[in-house]
């Protein structure tokens, strides 16, 4: 005798997928768990201090991110100090904008890329002049944030001793934030920092596509 076909009425109803993120109940439960975890972290975060922040990596956006933080600091009424190493001879619209806003001291102390000067002694002397300005800022509690743009580059080429940088950062006012940018951040600086972000290069118009630097993007 051939098998009797199943009666559709006897089949078990299809159950909803309780892991489907599009399911409203699944979404709600996940959101509730995320909120509870966030509130737990917030409750544990009771300390307050000035942060040592490092932006490094081969990707674009290290300085741009730092200047965005500087703009945020100004929005909170902080005094902002900026010292640019290396890039001083290059055009930078952020320099013009930030220097015209609020309580800002913006010093461009570099002379361009290291291959422009082709003079190590001159580069070291330029770095020393810039570092003297940095030491003034790091000793002054009036500065809520100090940005040291491309400092990692001068550390890489040993135009400035890393020990001097670490000592000055360690001895700064307790609530002062310091943001250091540039590729190849030394391991000791990364270890000392409170926040480290690495920009990864996925695709770049200048490097891989032959597109020249664009206003508003590169400068």
Secondary structure, DSSP 8 states (H G I E B T S, - for coil): -------GGGS------TT-TTSHHHHHHHHHHHHHHHHHHHHH-------EEEEESSSS-HHHHHHHHHHHHHHTT-EEEEEESSGGGS--HHHHHHHTSSSEEEEE---S-HHHH--HHHHHHHHHHHHHHHHHHHT-TTEEEEEEETHHHHHHTTSS-HHHHHHHHHTS-TT-EEEEE-SS--HHHHHH-SEEEE---S--HHHHH-----TTTT-
